[in-house]
């Protein structure tokens, strides 16, 4: 047994697939892929640090009678960190005019083409309530735990469980609910481990951009292949000890699956779409490559997780956010072009997340601080675009939307409603969305039936 452990330690260095726990999940899943249903994919782009979405989507409304969020009230509340109306990219949403951040040229083009929409003032909520109720000593629903904490709110956005630590992710619960049965996990992170993709019966896998999936150290020469064959023989050897044999069987099946996955990825035709050489650009390039070989992998449903950091802008907000949003815009533009190249644009929806929005007013150091409800984009062919869903908060500091006196917006839409809309399009039946502790969104039952899905797909 000692020599066996040493052999595995030396020869079974897992590559970009992440941890052994991820790859051994292959051995726990059925090898029979679903058939007869059209392919669908969800792609999450998580903005780590708390994106200041007050400058991502701004009001161009000049009539306070239509909505209290006007260019004047926005400028008065934001102060030194306000964007000028002349600098933003104008779009229409219903009867109102909005401006997108000037860095978002590709997203603006997708928006006006009806392939993107904005969802306003979304946040972690257990149930709907007013600012007065939320501020009271007995709110109708619990306030999310550690509301302005990066780590806690990041976890809550991925688990959709605002009141307890840990738990499964809502993306993983989606794959549990629709019983995705394939040799390749339905959840794929191209940005490290993600709580979003962990379910009860299913788990995600991590693949680093630009890397192969499988085992390092085995080349195509005769000696390498002999070592690989010897390793497979060891893994299939019946030791007579149930636990050891079971573990070896799981790892053996994982190795076989990894070989097939690597063969699919390396066998795909190179895309002509050029992705930016940014971290997010390369992550979305990897997503596009995996989508391209979906047939070889037997996939008809996939959820991807990508991320970009740097949004904790307590200072230098205007300059730093310009670069960050430009990076997202370039990567999203290339990704959508790749989906068009693959003739799969109508089957993929990309959506944004961030742990929280930031304060409406400046903190005095040309930045903003941790807040609550914020705005997001949904992008893709299935999106009912060129529109906004929800409403901007009243920008008045200390006003009816503010949990404090700096513009900490109480969300008017919940993560559960946002996610349930995505999950329903993905194929999750209504009965699995809510109503039980194991539902995809257990707290969705607290919201009126008519508003549980937001209608953007």
N, C-alpha and C positions, 0 to 999 in steps of 0.2 A: 504493500500500500504506500509506503514511503516513496519508492521509486516511481510509482504511478503518479503521485502528487507532484513530484519534481518534474516528471515528463510533461504533465499538463501545464504546470506553471511556466515552463520554458517554451513550450510549443504553442500554447493556446492563448497567446496575447491577443485579446480582443481589440480590434481596430476602432474605427469611428462609430461602430454600432453602439457605443456607450457601455454600460455595465453588463455583467453577466446576467444579472436579474432580468434585464430587458430582453436579451437575446434568448434566454431559456423560455421565455413566454411563447416562442414559436412552438415548442414541444407540447404546449398545453392547449393549442388551438387546433380545430379541425382542419384538415387539408382540403376540404370541399368548399370551393369558392361559390358565392352566390351567383346566380345566373338569371337572366330574363328581366333585369331592372336596369334603367339607364344610370350611367356613372354620375356621381355627385361628389363634390369636395368642398369642404369649408377650410379657409385659411385665415388663421388669427395672426395679426401683427400687434404685439404687445409693446407699448411705449413705456419703458421702465423709468421710474423717477417721478411720475406724475406730470403728464403733459398739460400745459396751460392752454386749454382749448378755448378760453375766452378770446384769444387772438387767432385761433384756427378758423372759427366761424363767428363773424361779427355782424351786427345789424347795420343795414343801410337805410332803414326805415326813418323817415323824417316826420311822420305823423303819429304823435303820442296817442291819438284816439284809436288808431289801429292796434298798437301794441306799445307798452311803456318802454320797451327796449328800442331806443332810437340812437342815431349817431351821436346826438348831443348827450344823452344820458350815459351812453357807453364811454364817451371821451371823458365826461366828468368823473365817473367812477374809476376808470383806469389810470388817469393822470399821465405820468411820464412814460408809462409802458403801453399807451394806446397806439394803435396803428391809424394812420390817416386814411380817411375814406378814399382818397385818390390812389392809394397804394394797393388796395385789395382787389381781388378778382370778382366782379359782380356776378351773382347768380340769382335766380328767382325761386321762391318756395311758396307756393300758394299765392296769397295776396301781398306778400311781403318780399322785400329785397334784402339779400344778405351779401356779405363779402367773404370770400375764402382768402386765407393767408396768401400773400404774393408768391410764396415758394411753391404753391400747389397747382402748377400749370397743367400737369397731366391729369390730376384728379378733377380739376375744373373742366377740362375737355371731356372727360368721362361723364361728369355730372350733366353737362349740357347735352350730351349725346344720349342721356337717359340710362346710363350704365353705372351711375353712382348716386347716392343720396346721403343726407346727413340725418343723424338721430340725435336729438337735443336733450341735454340735462338728464343723462342716464347715471345711475349709481347703485351701489349696494343698498337694498332695502328688504326688510322682512315683510312690510305691507305699506300701503299708502297712508300718508298723514300730512297735516298742515305744519307749518313752522311753529305755530302756537302749541300744537299737540306734541311735536317733537321736543320742544323746550320745556314742557311741563314735567312734573315729577312722576306722572303716570301716563306716559305715551301709550297709544293703543297697540303699538308693536315695539319690540325691543330695538334700541339703536344698535347699529353694527358695532361689534367690539373693537376697541382701539382704533377708532374711526380715522384718525389722521396718521396712522403708522404705515410706513412703506411696506414692511414685510407682511403685516396682517391684511392690509387691503389688497396687496398683490395676490395673497392666498385666497381671499374671499372672492375676488374677481374670477379666479380659476375654479373654485369649488362651488360658488353660488350658495354658500352657507355662512351668513354674516355673523352668526352668534357663537360658533364654536371653532376651535382651532383644528386644523387637519381635516381629514376626510377625503373622499374621492372627488375627482374633478367632473364638471358637468359635461365635458367632452367625452370622458371615459364612460359616464353613465349613458350618454347617447349611444355609444357603440354597444354597451350592454343591452340597451332597450331594443335595438334593431337586430341584435344577434348576428353581427358581422362575423362570418365564419370563413376565414382565409388563412393560408399559411403565413401571410405577412400581416403585421398589426395594422389596424385601420388608423390608429393614431401615430403620427410621425412628428417628432420635434427636430428642427434643424438648428435649435438654439439651446442645447443642453436639456437637462431634465425639466419636465413640465408637469405640474400638478393637474393642469387642465385635462390631460389625456389618461389619467389613471382611473379606471373603473373598478368594479368588484370582480367581474369575470375577465375583463380585458385590461391591457396595459399598453402604453405607448412605447415607442422605440426611438432612440436618438441616433441621428446620422449627421455627422459633421459635413458642412458644405465642401464639395470637391473631393470627397474621400470615397473609397470603396467600402462596401459593407461585408464584413466577414472576418476571417482570421489572417493576421499578418504572419509573415515568415515562411509561407509556402509558395514557392515559385513554380514555373512550368518545367524546370529541369527534372531529370530522372530522380536525383537524390531527394529533392523537395517533395516530389510526388510519392516516393517511397515512405518518407516520414509521415506524410498526410495519411496514406493507407494504413500505416502502423498505428497512428492515433485512432483512426476509425475502428480498427480491430480491438484496441484496448477498450474503447467506449462500448463496444457490443459484447465484451466478455462477461459471462455470467459469473459473478463472484460468489454467489450463494447468499449474499447479504442483501436483504430486500431494499434497504434505504440506499445503499451504494449502487445497486443495479438500477434502481429507479432514477437516481440522479444522473447516472451515466447515460441512461436511455434518453432523458430529456436533453442533455447536452449533445448527444449523438444526433437527435432529430434537429436540434438547433443548428449544428454544423451543416447538415444537409440543406436545411432551409436557407442558411446564409450563402451557400454556394449558388443556389438557384437565384437568390436575390441579386447577388453580385453579377451573375451572368446576365440577368435582365438589364441591370443598370449599365453595364459595359457594352451591351449589345444594341442600345438605342442609337438612332441616327442623331448626330449632333444638331442642336438647334441653331438656326441662323440668327435668331434674336440675340443681340448683344446686351448683356446685363452690366450694370455699373460695378466697378471694382470696390464696392463698399461691403461691409459686413452683411447688411440687410440685402443688398443686391445679390450677393453670393448665396445667401440663405434661400431667397426666392428662386434663384436659378436652380438650386438643388430640388426645390419643390416641383418646379416645372419638369425636371428630368424624371422624377419619380412618377408624376402624372403621365408623362409620355409612355412609360412602360407599364401602365396600369393593367393592360391586357395580359402581358406576360406574367404579372404577379397575381392575376385572377381577381382584381379589385373592382368593386362597383361603388364603394363608399370609402372616403378617406377624410381625416381631419388633420390639418397641419398646424404646427405652432412655430412662429418666427418672432424675433424680438429685436429691439434696438434700445440702447440705453442713452443716458445723458440728459434726461428731462427734468432733473431736480434743480430747476433754475431759480435759486434764491437770489441770484445776481446775474447781470448781463443777459437778461431774458431775450431782448430783441435780437441781438446778434447770434446768440447760441441757438435759439429756436429757428432762426432762418436756415442755418445749416442743417439742423436735424430734420426739419420738415422737407427741405430740398432733397435730402437723402431718401426719405420715405417716398417722395413723389417720383423720383427717378427710378427707384426699385419697382414701385407699383406700375409705373408706365411700361417698363420692360416686361414685367410679369404678364400684364394684360396683352401685350403684343405677342408674347410667347403662346398664350392661350389661343389667340387668334390663329397663329401659325399651326398649332396643333388641332385646330377646328374643335375646340372644347370650351370655348368662351361661355356658352350657354349653360354649362354644367358646373361652374366654379364660382363661389362667393367668397370674397375677401372682406374681413371686418377688423376694426381696430378695437383695442382695449388699452386701458391705463389704470393704475391703481386709484387715482383720484385726479380731479381738476385742481386748479390753484386759485388763490384769492383774487378777487376782481381788482382790488387796489394794490398799489405797489408797496413793498416793505421798506422803502427808503433807500435800497441799494440796487435799484434798477432791476429788481426781480419780484417774484411773488411766492407765497407760501402755501402750505398744504391746505386743501379744501375738500369738497365732496363731489357733487354732481357735475358731470362734464359732457362734452359733445364727441360724437364718433362718426366715422364713415363706414358705409357698406358699399362694396364695389363688385360689379360683375354683370354678365349678361342677364341673369334672372332678376336683377334688382329693378323695381319700379322706381326709376330714378328721376332726375331733374326735379327733385322735391325734397322737403324736409319733413321729418316726423317728430312730433312733440313741439315744444315751444321754448323760446329763450326765457331765462329768468328775468324778473324785473331787476334792472341793474342798480337800483337804489341801495346804497350801503346801509345796512340796518333795516332794510325794507321787508316787504312780505315774502321774498324768496330767500332771505339771508338768515342763516343760523347764528350769525354773530353780528359784527358791524364792519366786516371787511369784504363781504361778498363770498360767503361760504354757502353755495347753493344747495338747498334741500332738493334732492332729485325728484322730478315729477314723473320719470319713467324708471323702472327697475331693471337691473341686470337680468332678472328672470324673464321679463317681457321681451327684452332685446334678444336673449338667448333662445327663448321658446319660439320666437319667429324663425330664427335660423334652424333650430332643431326640427320644427314642423316641416319646413321645406326639405330638409335632409331626409325625412321619412319617418320620424318618430311619431307614433300615433298619439292622439290627445290623451288617451288613458294612461300612457306612460309618462306624460309631461308633468303631471301634478297629482296630488291627492294621497300619496303614501310617503312614508319616510324614505323609501328607496327610489322615488320618482326622480326624473332628471332635474326638475326644479320644485322641490317640496314646498317652497313658500309661494309658488304661483297661485295656489288656491286662495290666498289672501287678497288677490286683486280681482276686480269685476270681470266676469267671463268675457264680456265684449271687448275688453282692452288687454286680454292676455297675450294676444299677438298684435303686432304693430302694423302689419299690412305692407311692409316694404319689399316683400317677395311674393 
